[in-house]
Amino acid sequence: MSTAAVSPLRLALVGNPNCGKTALFNQLTGSRQKVANYAGVTVERKEGRLVTPSGRSYALLDLPGAYSLNPSSLDEAITRDLCRGFYPGEAAPDVLVCVVDATNLRLHLRFALEVRELGRPMVVALNMADVARRRGIRIDRAALEEALGVPVVETVAVHHNGAKELVARIEALGDAPQAPTARLPAAAGDGQDATEALHAETRRLLSLAVEMPSRTARIDDVLDRWLLHPVAGLLVLAVLMFLIFQAVYAWATPMMDAIDASTAWVGEWVAGALPEGPLSSLLVDGIIAGVGGVVVFLPQILILFAFILALEESGYLPRAAFLLDRMMAAAGLSGRSFIPLLSSFACAIPGIMATRSIQDPRDRLATIMVAPLMTCSARLPVYALLIGAFIPAQKVGWFNLQGLVLFGLYMGGIVSALAVSWVMKRWRRDKSEHPLMLELPSYRIPHPRDLLIGLYERGMIFLRRVGGIILALTILLWFLLSFPAAPADATMPAIDYSFAGRIGHAMTAIFAPVGFNWQICIALIPGLAAREVVVSSLATVYALSAANDDAASQALTPLIADGWSLATALSLLVWFIYAPQCISTLATIRRETNSWKQVGINAGYLFALAYLMSLLTYQVAVALGAG
Amino acid sequence: MDTGLVIQYVVIALAVLASAGVVMKKQFPGATRRLRIAMALPLLREGRPAWLRGIGRVVAPAGMAQGGGASRSDACGGCSNCD
């Protein structure tokens, strides 16, 4: 039996960015890849398995969106190479499923025609057919199918069973799908002729099969008049961001209190159930104090991401990119940097990978360099701990003071990123600017299922980190803080004689000028692997340093509020705006730039910036009497 | 030292070793893979007893036995944020 006879057919989803390929991929394979209402979310090929109701199996590829098969960015090149069968180690797909946005056929049909010219078997999926109908766009599917010469089906990727017809058409193709016979009139030509032929054929198809209403997007127009206004738009953006950070504090408290109380109860129960000894200390002072200290911030992370996901889904974010383009260009970034930088608020790693959609290498490098300055979700627990300990929970006018400080810290990261890219722009010779070409999607009410999936994913990512790297580092830190034991003639607390205690005291020679004590210095080391570990490390250090069980069982917040000066807390907050320590981010920069030099520059400038800004903050705070 | 305390120290030692393994694998996937290959190769040589080869197969990274590459989360240094 030949291999071809047993291998499942390989299908590839192709199409313009933001036409719903990934939503369709999720629908067909039952997977949960990230979807959003803006272009450039998928920058790599993804593979899944589609099993039809009759039990037939297909390999399904989700490819990055492309405006053309003449690529202008790395992600478009992946799509081009894969469709043509040039992708290293991968044969061309057996069937191309070209996904087109039914509400924007003028743009999307052009790409479908380019794909058809490849001469491979294909199916066209008219996605978002429901939205098109609601807007009064009438598409004669049969006429379009006849004119294109390939099967055309309607899909609604975000609805359950919205791809049923597509699955049936794929099955109907059988084992040897037919290649399209229709061709562009000027297919043999290239350059201007081919482009003209594409445009002419698109116009012909539209006139044959599509009837547009006089105003397709009245609501979009009204909203855009306000949201894209140079003054009102910026004001709305600022108010939105501000409200998000207010909500993070105002809504999370009850859940956080509940988690805190549960952690304390579990700690007390374990301490009572186990005999006193090293194992009890590992569980209570190490694992429960450390990991519990991080888990408590889950509600704040979920609230923040609920807002970000809702904004992503609504189609507002590309508008924000459009609004900020002038400011970003002045600072040496391109408007296309907006989406990678926005992704960096979750984690710098996907943000840096998302820079593949930036065509210009200079703009791409500038974006990679400043992406770590966006406040990633791992920094939120550190901010929340310090704000909770040092900033009073009081109102300033209508606003929560703690929320205001959090907003300020996020803004600090953004302003610093703009300042750094501005300095980079001053240094480089090429000062040319690239105009922003961005497709503004239609506004959409966020789909609850996608929001819930997104939130579930964010929650699981956080909990996986807690149960994986954070737990592992907490155990290692407990070990380093507990061994070796103090000598018989010890005059200082036992922890001062431990490996970690000695390292922490040695590090204070460097960090004393910025106000960090030895406990903070110790916490910075495991923070290199995961920034949240700073919180669990501090919890473990203070639990092991406690003079008695009552002191050890206290939550971390009052302990540091009593033990640190305000100047130290402010200095540490400022340190974490720049937070140069993240090994995974540096590894990603190495992979994306293929240069150790860029890794060195990034780590070096972030460390220098963090140290200088913390030094400045601490010394000014001490001079003002906060020391 | 009583038996209870010895058991406690054994559990702690295992937890610390497992944690070190997790941190190494997550933060330094390439180095961990090379280390596992270096440790497994002498154990898998022809002529070694079956039980030693069995240990070698356990120590060897998955890709070595199956001929595949590194997993996706290993590719970037492994913050697990993209999994």
Contacts between the chains, C-beta under 8 A, distances in Angstrom:
chain1	res1	chain2	res2	distance
A	275	B	4	7.1
A	277	B	4	7.6
A	277	B	5	6.4
A	277	B	8	5.3
A	278	B	5	7.8
A	278	B	8	5.3
A	278	B	9	6.6
A	278	B	12	5.8
A	279	B	8	4.0
A	279	B	11	5.9
A	279	B	12	6.4
A	282	B	12	5.8
A	282	B	15	6.9
A	346	B	81	7.0
A	347	B	79	6.3
A	347	B	81	4.0
A	347	B	82	7.7
A	349	B	76	5.7
A	349	B	77	7.9
A	349	B	79	5.7
A	349	B	81	5.7
A	349	B	82	6.3
A	350	B	81	6.7
A	350	B	82	5.5
A	353	B	76	7.7
A	353	B	82	7.7
A	461	B	80	6.7
A	461	B	81	5.7
A	461	B	83	7.3
A	464	B	80	5.6
A	464	B	83	7.3
A	465	B	79	7.5
A	465	B	80	5.9
A	465	B	81	7.8
A	468	B	22	6.4
A	468	B	26	7.0
A	468	B	80	6.4
A	469	B	22	6.7
A	469	B	23	6.7
A	469	B	26	5.1
A	469	B	27	7.9
A	469	B	79	7.8
A	469	B	80	7.2
A	471	B	19	7.5
A	472	B	18	7.6
A	472	B	19	3.9
A	472	B	20	7.7
A	472	B	22	3.9
A	472	B	23	5.1
A	472	B	26	7.8
A	473	B	19	7.3
A	473	B	23	6.2
A	475	B	15	5.4
A	475	B	16	6.2
A	475	B	19	4.1
A	476	B	16	6.5
A	476	B	19	5.0
A	476	B	20	6.4
A	476	B	23	6.6
A	479	B	12	7.3
A	479	B	16	4.8
A	529	B	23	6.4
A	529	B	26	7.1
A	529	B	27	5.3
A	530	B	79	7.1
A	582	B	79	7.8
A	583	B	27	5.2
A	583	B	77	6.2
A	584	B	27	7.3
A	584	B	76	6.4
A	584	B	77	4.1
A	584	B	78	6.3
A	584	B	79	3.9
A	584	B	81	8.0
A	585	B	77	8.0
A	585	B	79	7.8
A	586	B	77	7.6
A	587	B	76	5.9
A	587	B	77	3.0
A	588	B	76	4.8
A	588	B	77	6.4
A	591	B	75	7.5
A	591	B	76	6.4
